[in-house]
């Protein structure tokens, strides 16, 4: 089976969607498929081979809102080998061309729908017009739509017309890499992962900072470690100063996977207090923390919240409620037994339901269901 992916970016570019696509493609290669990626250039060499995945980088002419305008993209999609085309949204242009060219080539077309396109100002206007026009056409042309969270299939107004051809396939976790390392945990240390610019405010760092301020005002010696790229002078560092907790918040800046794994294994509590299901998509970092056996607090906006509740894998708080968040963190910092149980349950959840082997095989089964019998190998 020859699989052609059309993503908004690809390794070594990092991010939730990029990591998702890398995980799927690695599993597809391990299953014996030929895998090709056509993606916008991002500073990487023009053509690369990533773990056996053949990658074509297409020159970006300009940036329009969230889209990389790559004029050569249609040509490379026409000539790239493919039995099935898998286009990935929410980047307009790439996703639309992937679906259109796949249909023109008479190939089965799958479209991943990670989250709604939104924004404010010019970006918001562009998104609103696109959602009412081209997005509707692209969704109609796709043979099948994949969402990474049950919340999207249930709530997104853009998917109502295609519920009959929509299924949920979540991201996975590398449970051999994200695993308990047996390191000593730093007392009273909360860890958070997310970019520290205004656009990523939906990650919930503001209520987390306010929760830390509440805990410290109550006499708890809490420290917060933040991993995520962004300017040194950012809205959250300024808020920490306003709250008087700047000496107890450490901004690491961009962190490698090894750095993040280290902090998963040495913090007391991991917090993922996401504010919006529309923008969060799924919430991979919370799952990685659970895979490391880390006591975790999440908001009810994370994509796996029902599984989290079923397994008692993390404490769940309402989005934006910094007082509830403070209570949850305080509960874990004061209860070693509860932390141990959550850590064990979180690890078990990921191993049983969220390995790349499990979720990668779900995608492969979907591909096979769309292909003619002689092209399924």
GIFENHU-V378042 format. One record per backbone hydrogen bond with DSSP energy under -0.5 kcal/mol. CO is the residue of the C=O (numbers start at 1). NH is the residue of the N-H. If there is no record, write none. Layout:
CO_NH + CO_NH
This chain:
1_3 + 1_34 + 2_83 + 2_84 + 3_5 + 3_36 + 4_86 + 5_38 + 6_88 + 10_13 + 15_19 + 16_20 + 17_21 + 18_22 + 19_23 + 20_24 + 21_25 + 22_26 + 23_27 + 24_28 + 25_29 + 26_30 + 27_31 + 28_33 + 29_32 + 33_35 + 34_3 + 35_54 + 36_5 + 37_39 + 37_56 + 39_58 + 46_57 + 48_50 + 48_55 + 49_51 + 50_53 + 52_54 + 53_50 + 53_55 + 54_37 + 55_48 + 55_57 + 56_39 + 56_58 + 58_41 + 59_61 + 62_69 + 63_65 + 64_67 + 67_64 + 67_69 + 68_70 + 69_61 + 69_62 + 69_71 + 70_73 + 72_76 + 73_77 + 74_78 + 75_79 + 76_80 + 83_108 + 84_4 + 85_87 + 85_110 + 86_6 + 87_112 + 88_91 + 89_114 + 90_92 + 91_95 + 92_94 + 93_97 + 94_98 + 95_99 + 96_100 + 97_101 + 98_102 + 99_103 + 100_104 + 101_105 + 102_107 + 103_106 + 108_85 + 109_143 + 109_144 + 110_87 + 111_146 + 112_89 + 112_114 + 113_148 + 116_118 + 120_123 + 120_124 + 121_125 + 122_126 + 123_127 + 124_128 + 125_129 + 126_130 + 127_131 + 128_132 + 129_133 + 130_133 + 130_135 + 133_137 + 134_138 + 135_139 + 136_140 + 137_141 + 138_142 + 144_111 + 145_167 + 146_113 + 147_169 + 149_152 + 149_153 + 150_154 + 151_155 + 152_156 + 156_159 + 157_160 + 159_162 + 160_163 + 162_165 + 163_166 + 165_145 + 167_147 + 167_169 + 173_175 + 173_356 + 174_178 + 177_179 + 186_189 + 188_190 + 188_223 + 189_268 + 189_269 + 190_225 + 191_271 + 192_227 + 197_200 + 198_201 + 199_202 + 200_203 + 201_204 + 202_275 + 202_276 + 204_208 + 205_209 + 206_210 + 207_211 + 208_212 + 209_213 + 210_214 + 211_215 + 212_216 + 213_217 + 214_218 + 215_220 + 216_219 + 220_222 + 223_190 + 224_250 + 225_192 + 225_227 + 226_228 + 226_252 + 226_253 + 227_194 + 229_196 + 232_234 + 234_238 + 235_239 + 236_240 + 237_241 + 238_242 + 239_243 + 240_245 + 240_246 + 241_244 + 245_248 + 246_249 + 248_224 + 249_251 + 250_226 + 250_252 + 253_228 + 256_260 + 257_261 + 258_262 + 259_263 + 260_264 + 261_265 + 262_266 + 263_267 + 266_186 + 269_191 + 270_297 + 272_274 + 272_299 + 276_280 + 277_281 + 278_116 + 280_282 + 280_283 + 282_303 + 282_304 + 283_286 + 283_287 + 284_288 + 285_289 + 286_290 + 287_291 + 288_292 + 289_292 + 289_294 + 290_293 + 295_270 + 296_315 + 297_272 + 298_317 + 299_302 + 302_305 + 303_150 + 304_308 + 305_309 + 306_310 + 307_311 + 308_312 + 308_313 + 309_312 + 315_298 + 317_300 + 318_321 + 320_322 + 321_325 + 322_326 + 323_327 + 324_328 + 325_329 + 326_330 + 327_331 + 328_332 + 329_333 + 330_334 + 332_335 + 335_339 + 336_340 + 337_341 + 338_342 + 339_343 + 340_344 + 341_345 + 342_346 + 343_347 + 344_348 + 345_349 + 346_350 + 347_351 + 348_352 + 349_353 + 350_354 + 354_173 + 355_359 + 356_360 + 357_361 + 358_362 + 359_363 + 360_364 + 361_365 + 362_366 + 363_367 + 364_368 + 365_369 + 366_370 + 367_370 + 367_371 + 372_375 + 373_376
